[in-house]
Amino acid sequence: MRIIAWLWLLVPLFFAGCREDEQIPGEIAKIPVTIKILRFDKDFAQATPADLPKLKADFPYLFPARYADSVWVAKMKDSLQRELLDEVQKAFPSLDDLRNELELFYKHVLYYFPGQQVPEVVTVTSDVDFNNRVILTDSLLLIGLDNYLGSGHRFYQGIDRYIAAGLSPEYLISDVGSAFAKKVNPPPVQRTFLAQMIYYGRELYLKDRLLPFISDERKIGYSPEDLAWAQANEEQIWRYFIERELLYSTDQQLGPRFLDPAPFSKFGLELDNESPGRLGRYMGWQIVRAFMSRNDVTLKQLLTLPADEVFKRANYKPKK
């Protein structure tokens, strides 16, 4: 019987960054936020079948009633599960850095989005379900720590390298930022390439505001070399989009070529293999940054404006 992943059931080493108080505006730094992290992964790793009733009482949302207790007992005894839990404990003996980053993140969230609820944080294992490594609801933030063991970890050997590159602890807080962005950033109404670019650009700009203490590489999930390539070729990328009249195209293949996770972007040129994937998101980010630098609007207002208006008022000019 297949062992069931914790995060899947609910879907029907950490780099702290720059945390000096003087780098955070005083009114944000003073916002009281206390994050408590419940380590279900550790509790389950240390549990015996006799502990199951207490675990179910403490974490009822992780034990759907349709699954018999025998499923969880089998999971406790499964050798692969034991190895997975052991690796997580080795990689994350302490979550102090994560707690610090989450508290700083939610200070920014409460500053820009007053009234947002600070969720209860629970760490789990998910059988390396990297598509659902972070799940955020109004009251709960679930983090699958087994998705952040380091890109070269042996558990990720069967995963494409461009995906495994993001399975490192430094990207965890950025993934939390993406999960929050999905709550406040409405999906595009229009099907144009431009609308999708602006959508992802808004998500990344949200990280500029909510995660200013992490690098741009961590925000977008690029290596330093990937970001440098995008910056150096920004004008050429933009010219390609304009000359081929892609901005208002509704060609569904533009997503896989320039927006979706991929080993590289697909221009159909010799330079493709040198490029990072998701360059459409990067360009949308630069458009939104240009818009916010030239217009006096709030972060909430940015999220409600039509993509066409953001683009026109951005007066975006690529870096040369």
DRENDO-1510 file (C-alpha; in Angstrom, 1 decimal, always signed):
<recs>
REC; n; res; u; v; w
REC; 1; MET; +0.0; +0.0; +0.0 .
REC; 2; ARG; +1.3; +3.4; -1.0 .
REC; 3; ILE; +2.3; +5.6; +2.0 .
REC; 4; ILE; +0.2; +8.7; +1.9 .
REC; 5; ALA; +2.0; +12.1; +1.9 .
REC; 6; TRP; +0.9; +14.6; +4.6 .
REC; 7; LEU; +0.6; +17.7; +2.4 .
REC; 8; TRP; -1.1; +15.8; -0.4 .
REC; 9; LEU; -3.9; +14.9; +2.0 .
REC; 10; LEU; -4.6; +18.6; +2.5 .
REC; 11; VAL; -4.7; +19.6; -1.2 .
REC; 12; PRO; -8.1; +17.9; -2.6 .
REC; 13; LEU; +20.1; +25.0; +7.0 .
REC; 14; PHE; +18.3; +28.0; +6.6 .
REC; 15; PHE; +19.7; +31.4; +5.5 .
REC; 16; ALA; +18.5; +34.2; +7.7 .
REC; 17; GLY; +19.4; +37.0; +5.3 .
REC; 18; CYS; +20.0; +40.6; +6.4 .
REC; 19; ARG; +18.0; +41.1; +9.6 .
REC; 20; GLU; +19.6; +44.2; +11.1 .
REC; 21; ASP; +16.9; +46.4; +12.6 .
REC; 22; GLU; +18.2; +49.5; +11.0 .
REC; 23; GLN; +17.5; +48.0; +7.6 .
REC; 24; ILE; +13.8; +47.7; +8.4 .
REC; 25; PRO; +11.6; +50.8; +8.8 .
REC; 26; GLY; +10.9; +51.5; +12.4 .
REC; 27; GLU; +7.1; +51.3; +12.1 .
REC; 28; ILE; +7.4; +47.8; +10.6 .
REC; 29; ALA; +10.0; +46.6; +13.1 .
REC; 30; LYS; +7.8; +47.6; +16.0 .
REC; 31; ILE; +4.8; +45.5; +14.8 .
REC; 32; PRO; +4.4; +42.7; +17.4 .
REC; 33; VAL; +4.5; +39.3; +15.7 .
REC; 34; THR; +5.3; +36.0; +17.5 .
REC; 35; ILE; +5.5; +32.9; +15.5 .
REC; 36; LYS; +5.2; +29.5; +17.1 .
REC; 37; ILE; +6.3; +26.5; +15.0 .
REC; 38; LEU; +4.7; +23.1; +15.8 .
REC; 39; ARG; +7.1; +20.4; +14.6 .
REC; 40; PHE; +4.7; +17.6; +13.7 .
REC; 41; ASP; +7.5; +16.1; +11.6 .
REC; 42; LYS; +9.6; +15.6; +14.8 .
REC; 43; ASP; +6.6; +14.5; +16.9 .
REC; 44; PHE; +5.7; +11.9; +14.4 .
REC; 45; ALA; +9.3; +10.7; +14.0 .
REC; 46; GLN; +9.5; +10.1; +17.7 .
REC; 47; ALA; +6.0; +8.5; +18.1 .
REC; 48; THR; +5.0; +4.9; +18.6 .
REC; 49; PRO; +1.6; +3.5; +17.7 .
REC; 50; ALA; +0.6; +4.1; +21.3 .
REC; 51; ASP; +1.1; +7.8; +20.7 .
REC; 52; LEU; -1.3; +8.0; +17.8 .
REC; 53; PRO; -4.4; +9.0; +19.7 .
REC; 54; LYS; -2.6; +12.1; +21.1 .
REC; 55; LEU; -1.2; +13.0; +17.7 .
REC; 56; LYS; -4.6; +12.8; +16.2 .
REC; 57; ALA; -6.0; +15.0; +19.0 .
REC; 58; ASP; -3.3; +17.6; +18.6 .
REC; 59; PHE; -3.3; +17.7; +14.8 .
REC; 60; PRO; -6.8; +16.6; +13.7 .
REC; 61; TYR; -6.4; +18.3; +10.3 .
REC; 62; LEU; -3.6; +15.9; +9.4 .
REC; 63; PHE; -5.6; +12.8; +10.0 .
REC; 64; PRO; -8.6; +12.6; +7.7 .
REC; 65; ALA; -11.3; +10.3; +9.1 .
REC; 66; ARG; -11.5; +8.3; +5.9 .
REC; 67; TYR; -8.1; +6.7; +6.7 .
REC; 68; ALA; -7.8; +4.0; +9.2 .
REC; 69; ASP; -5.3; +4.1; +12.0 .
REC; 70; SER; -3.4; +1.2; +10.3 .
REC; 71; VAL; -2.3; +3.6; +7.6 .
REC; 72; TRP; -0.5; +5.8; +10.1 .
REC; 73; VAL; +0.9; +2.9; +12.0 .
REC; 74; ALA; +2.3; +1.6; +8.7 .
REC; 75; LYS; +3.8; +5.0; +8.0 .
REC; 76; MET; +5.5; +5.0; +11.5 .
REC; 77; LYS; +7.1; +1.6; +10.7 .
REC; 78; ASP; +8.0; +2.1; +7.1 .
REC; 79; SER; +11.8; +2.1; +6.6 .
REC; 80; LEU; +11.8; +4.7; +3.8 .
REC; 81; GLN; +9.7; +7.0; +6.0 .
REC; 82; ARG; +12.0; +6.6; +8.9 .
REC; 83; GLU; +15.0; +7.5; +6.7 .
REC; 84; LEU; +13.1; +10.5; +5.4 .
REC; 85; LEU; +12.3; +11.7; +8.9 .
REC; 86; ASP; +15.8; +11.2; +10.0 .
REC; 87; GLU; +17.2; +13.3; +7.2 .
REC; 88; VAL; +14.8; +16.1; +8.0 .
REC; 89; GLN; +15.9; +16.1; +11.7 .
REC; 90; LYS; +19.5; +16.2; +10.6 .
REC; 91; ALA; +18.9; +19.1; +8.2 .
REC; 92; PHE; +16.6; +21.1; +10.6 .
REC; 93; PRO; +17.7; +20.4; +14.2 .
REC; 94; SER; +16.5; +23.9; +15.0 .
REC; 95; LEU; +14.1; +26.3; +13.2 .
REC; 96; ASP; +15.2; +29.5; +14.8 .
REC; 97; ASP; +16.3; +31.0; +11.5 .
REC; 98; LEU; +13.0; +30.1; +9.9 .
REC; 99; ARG; +11.1; +31.6; +12.9 .
REC; 100; ASN; +13.0; +34.8; +12.6 .
REC; 101; GLU; +12.3; +35.2; +8.9 .
REC; 102; LEU; +8.6; +34.3; +9.3 .
REC; 103; GLU; +8.2; +36.9; +12.0 .
REC; 104; LEU; +9.9; +39.5; +9.9 .
REC; 105; PHE; +7.8; +38.5; +6.9 .
REC; 106; TYR; +4.6; +38.8; +8.8 .
REC; 107; LYS; +5.5; +42.2; +10.2 .
REC; 108; HIS; +5.6; +43.4; +6.6 .
REC; 109; VAL; +2.4; +41.6; +5.8 .
REC; 110; LEU; +0.6; +43.3; +8.7 .
REC; 111; TYR; +2.0; +46.6; +7.7 .
REC; 112; TYR; +0.8; +46.5; +4.1 .
REC; 113; PHE; -2.3; +44.3; +4.7 .
REC; 114; PRO; -3.7; +45.2; +8.1 .
REC; 115; GLY; -6.1; +42.6; +9.5 .
REC; 116; GLN; -4.4; +39.6; +7.9 .
REC; 117; GLN; -4.3; +36.7; +10.3 .
REC; 118; VAL; -0.9; +35.3; +11.3 .
REC; 119; PRO; -1.3; +31.6; +10.8 .
REC; 120; GLU; -0.2; +28.7; +13.0 .
REC; 121; VAL; +2.9; +27.1; +11.5 .
REC; 122; VAL; +3.3; +23.4; +11.3 .
REC; 123; THR; +6.2; +21.5; +9.8 .
REC; 124; VAL; +5.6; +18.1; +8.2 .
REC; 125; THR; +7.1; +15.7; +5.7 .
REC; 126; SER; +5.3; +15.3; +2.4 .
REC; 127; ASP; +7.1; +12.4; +0.6 .
REC; 128; VAL; +9.0; +15.2; -1.3 .
REC; 129; ASP; +5.8; +16.5; -2.8 .
REC; 130; PHE; +7.6; +19.6; -4.2 .
REC; 131; ASN; +4.5; +20.9; -6.0 .
REC; 132; ASN; +2.9; +21.4; -2.6 .
REC; 133; ARG; +5.9; +22.2; -0.5 .
REC; 134; VAL; +4.1; +25.1; +1.2 .
REC; 135; ILE; +0.4; +25.3; +1.9 .
REC; 136; LEU; -1.1; +28.4; +3.3 .
REC; 137; THR; -4.7; +28.9; +4.5 .
REC; 138; ASP; -6.2; +31.7; +6.5 .
REC; 139; SER; -5.2; +30.1; +9.8 .
REC; 140; LEU; -2.6; +27.5; +8.9 .
REC; 141; LEU; +0.8; +27.4; +7.3 .
REC; 142; LEU; +2.1; +23.9; +6.4 .
REC; 143; ILE; +5.7; +23.5; +5.4 .
REC; 144; GLY; +7.1; +20.2; +4.0 .
REC; 145; LEU; +10.6; +20.3; +5.3 .
REC; 146; ASP; +11.7; +17.3; +3.2 .
REC; 147; ASN; +11.4; +19.6; +0.2 .
REC; 148; TYR; +14.3; +21.7; +1.5 .
REC; 149; LEU; +17.2; +19.3; +2.1 .
REC; 150; GLY; +19.5; +20.9; -0.5 .
REC; 151; SER; +19.5; +20.6; -4.2 .
REC; 152; GLY; +22.1; +17.8; -4.3 .
REC; 153; HIS; +20.4; +15.6; -1.7 .
REC; 154; ARG; +20.1; +12.0; -2.7 .
REC; 155; PHE; +16.4; +12.0; -2.3 .
REC; 156; TYR; +16.1; +14.4; -5.3 .
REC; 157; GLN; +18.2; +12.3; -7.7 .
REC; 158; GLY; +15.2; +11.4; -9.9 .
REC; 159; ILE; +14.0; +15.0; -10.0 .
REC; 160; ASP; +14.9; +17.3; -12.9 .
REC; 161; ARG; +17.8; +19.5; -12.0 .
REC; 162; TYR; +16.0; +22.8; -12.6 .
REC; 163; ILE; +13.4; +21.7; -10.1 .
REC; 164; ALA; +15.8; +20.3; -7.6 .
REC; 165; ALA; +17.7; +23.6; -7.7 .
REC; 166; GLY; +14.8; +25.2; -5.7 .
REC; 167; LEU; +14.7; +22.4; -3.1 .
REC; 168; SER; +17.2; +24.2; -0.8 .
REC; 169; PRO; +16.5; +25.9; +2.5 .
REC; 170; GLU; +17.3; +29.4; +1.3 .
REC; 171; TYR; +14.2; +29.3; -0.9 .
REC; 172; LEU; +11.8; +28.3; +1.9 .
REC; 173; ILE; +10.8; +31.8; +2.9 .
REC; 174; SER; +10.4; +32.9; -0.7 .
REC; 175; ASP; +8.0; +30.0; -1.2 .
REC; 176; VAL; +6.0; +31.3; +1.7 .
REC; 177; GLY; +5.9; +34.7; +0.0 .
REC; 178; SER; +4.6; +33.1; -3.1 .
REC; 179; ALA; +1.9; +31.2; -1.2 .
REC; 180; PHE; +0.8; +34.5; +0.4 .
REC; 181; ALA; +0.9; +36.3; -3.0 .
REC; 182; LYS; -1.6; +33.8; -4.3 .
REC; 183; LYS; -4.1; +34.9; -1.6 .
REC; 184; VAL; -3.9; +38.6; -2.4 .
REC; 185; ASN; -2.9; +38.7; -6.1 .
REC; 186; PRO; -5.9; +38.0; -8.3 .
REC; 187; PRO; -5.2; +35.7; -11.3 .
REC; 188; PRO; -5.3; +37.5; -14.7 .
REC; 189; VAL; -8.6; +37.9; -16.3 .
REC; 190; GLN; -7.2; +38.3; -19.8 .
REC; 191; ARG; -5.4; +35.5; -21.5 .
REC; 192; THR; -2.7; +37.6; -23.1 .
REC; 193; PHE; +1.0; +37.0; -22.5 .
REC; 194; LEU; +1.3; +40.5; -21.1 .
REC; 195; ALA; -1.5; +39.9; -18.5 .
REC; 196; GLN; +0.3; +36.8; -17.3 .
REC; 197; MET; +3.7; +38.6; -17.2 .
REC; 198; ILE; +2.1; +41.3; -15.1 .
REC; 199; TYR; +0.5; +38.8; -12.8 .
REC; 200; TYR; +3.9; +37.2; -12.0 .
REC; 201; GLY; +5.5; +40.6; -11.9 .
REC; 202; ARG; +3.1; +41.6; -9.1 .
REC; 203; GLU; +3.9; +38.4; -7.2 .
REC; 204; LEU; +7.6; +39.2; -7.4 .
REC; 205; TYR; +7.1; +42.9; -6.5 .
REC; 206; LEU; +5.1; +41.7; -3.5 .
REC; 207; LYS; +8.3; +39.9; -2.4 .
REC; 208; ASP; +10.2; +43.2; -2.9 .
REC; 209; ARG; +7.9; +44.7; -0.3 .
REC; 210; LEU; +7.3; +41.8; +2.0 .
REC; 211; LEU; +10.7; +40.1; +1.8 .
REC; 212; PRO; +13.1; +43.0; +1.4 .
REC; 213; PHE; +15.6; +41.2; +3.5 .
REC; 214; ILE; +16.3; +38.5; +1.0 .
REC; 215; SER; +18.2; +38.7; -2.3 .
REC; 216; ASP; +16.5; +39.0; -5.8 .
REC; 217; GLU; +17.9; +35.6; -6.6 .
REC; 218; ARG; +16.0; +34.1; -3.7 .
REC; 219; LYS; +12.8; +35.9; -4.6 .
REC; 220; ILE; +12.7; +34.6; -8.2 .
REC; 221; GLY; +14.5; +31.3; -7.5 .
REC; 222; TYR; +17.5; +32.0; -9.8 .
REC; 223; SER; +21.1; +31.3; -9.2 .
REC; 224; PRO; +23.4; +34.4; -9.2 .
REC; 225; GLU; +24.5; +33.4; -12.7 .
REC; 226; ASP; +20.8; +33.1; -13.9 .
REC; 227; LEU; +20.0; +36.6; -12.5 .
REC; 228; ALA; +23.1; +38.1; -14.1 .
REC; 229; TRP; +22.2; +36.6; -17.5 .
REC; 230; ALA; +18.7; +38.0; -17.3 .
REC; 231; GLN; +20.0; +41.5; -16.3 .
REC; 232; ALA; +22.6; +41.5; -19.0 .
REC; 233; ASN; +20.1; +40.4; -21.8 .
REC; 234; GLU; +17.1; +42.4; -20.6 .
REC; 235; GLU; +17.1; +44.7; -23.7 .
REC; 236; GLN; +17.5; +41.7; -26.1 .
REC; 237; ILE; +14.7; +39.8; -24.4 .
REC; 238; TRP; +12.4; +42.8; -24.6 .
REC; 239; ARG; +13.2; +43.4; -28.3 .
REC; 240; TYR; +12.4; +39.7; -29.0 .
REC; 241; PHE; +9.0; +40.0; -27.3 .
REC; 242; ILE; +8.2; +43.3; -29.1 .
REC; 243; GLU; +9.4; +42.3; -32.6 .
REC; 244; ARG; +7.4; +39.1; -32.6 .
REC; 245; GLU; +4.3; +40.9; -31.2 .
REC; 246; LEU; +4.0; +38.6; -28.2 .
REC; 247; LEU; +2.6; +40.9; -25.6 .
REC; 248; TYR; -1.0; +40.7; -26.7 .
REC; 249; SER; -0.8; +37.2; -28.0 .
REC; 250; THR; -3.0; +34.5; -26.4 .
REC; 251; ASP; -0.8; +31.6; -27.7 .
REC; 252; GLN; -0.9; +29.0; -24.9 .
REC; 253; GLN; +2.6; +27.9; -25.8 .
REC; 254; LEU; +4.1; +31.1; -24.5 .
REC; 255; GLY; +3.5; +29.9; -20.9 .
REC; 256; PRO; +5.7; +26.8; -21.3 .
REC; 257; ARG; +8.2; +28.8; -23.2 .
REC; 258; PHE; +8.7; +31.8; -20.9 .
REC; 259; LEU; +6.6; +31.6; -17.8 .
REC; 260; ASP; +6.5; +28.0; -16.4 .
REC; 261; PRO; +9.4; +26.4; -14.5 .
REC; 262; ALA; +11.8; +25.0; -17.1 .
REC; 263; PRO; +15.5; +24.4; -17.5 .
REC; 264; PHE; +15.7; +27.3; -19.9 .
REC; 265; SER; +13.5; +29.8; -21.9 .
REC; 266; LYS; +12.6; +28.9; -25.4 .
REC; 267; PHE; +13.4; +31.6; -27.9 .
REC; 268; GLY; +14.2; +29.2; -30.7 .
REC; 269; LEU; +17.7; +30.6; -30.8 .
REC; 270; GLU; +21.2; +29.2; -30.2 .
REC; 271; LEU; +21.4; +31.0; -26.8 .
REC; 272; ASP; +18.4; +29.1; -25.4 .
REC; 273; ASN; +20.6; +26.7; -23.4 .
REC; 274; GLU; +22.4; +29.6; -21.8 .
REC; 275; SER; +19.2; +31.3; -20.6 .
REC; 276; PRO; +17.3; +30.6; -17.3 .
REC; 277; GLY; +13.7; +29.6; -17.4 .
REC; 278; ARG; +10.7; +31.9; -16.5 .
REC; 279; LEU; +12.2; +35.0; -18.2 .
REC; 280; GLY; +8.6; +36.2; -18.8 .
REC; 281; ARG; +8.2; +36.4; -15.1 .
REC; 282; TYR; +11.5; +38.3; -14.8 .
REC; 283; MET; +10.4; +40.8; -17.4 .
REC; 284; GLY; +7.0; +41.2; -15.8 .
REC; 285; TRP; +8.8; +42.0; -12.5 .
REC; 286; GLN; +10.8; +44.8; -14.2 .
REC; 287; ILE; +7.6; +46.3; -15.7 .
REC; 288; VAL; +5.9; +46.3; -12.3 .
REC; 289; ARG; +9.0; +47.8; -10.7 .
REC; 290; ALA; +9.0; +50.6; -13.3 .
REC; 291; PHE; +5.3; +51.2; -12.8 .
REC; 292; MET; +5.7; +51.5; -9.0 .
REC; 293; SER; +8.7; +53.8; -9.3 .
REC; 294; ARG; +6.7; +56.2; -11.6 .
REC; 295; ASN; +3.2; +56.1; -9.9 .
REC; 296; ASP; +2.0; +57.1; -6.5 .
REC; 297; VAL; -0.2; +54.0; -5.7 .
REC; 298; THR; -0.4; +51.7; -2.8 .
REC; 299; LEU; +0.5; +48.0; -2.9 .
REC; 300; LYS; -3.2; +47.1; -2.6 .
REC; 301; GLN; -4.0; +49.4; -5.5 .
REC; 302; LEU; -1.3; +47.8; -7.7 .
REC; 303; LEU; -3.1; +44.4; -7.2 .
REC; 304; THR; -6.4; +45.7; -8.6 .
REC; 305; LEU; -5.3; +47.7; -11.6 .
REC; 306; PRO; -5.7; +46.1; -15.1 .
REC; 307; ALA; -2.5; +44.7; -16.6 .
REC; 308; ASP; -2.8; +47.1; -19.6 .
REC; 309; GLU; -2.9; +50.1; -17.3 .
REC; 310; VAL; +0.1; +48.9; -15.3 .
REC; 311; PHE; +2.0; +48.4; -18.6 .
REC; 312; LYS; +1.1; +51.8; -20.1 .
REC; 313; ARG; +1.8; +53.8; -17.0 .
REC; 314; ALA; +5.0; +51.9; -16.3 .
REC; 315; ASN; +6.7; +53.5; -19.4 .
REC; 316; TYR; +9.1; +50.6; -19.1 .
REC; 317; LYS; +12.5; +50.8; -20.8 .
REC; 318; PRO; +14.8; +47.8; -20.6 .
REC; 319; LYS; +18.2; +48.2; -19.2 .
REC; 320; LYS; +20.9; +48.4; -21.8 .
</recs>
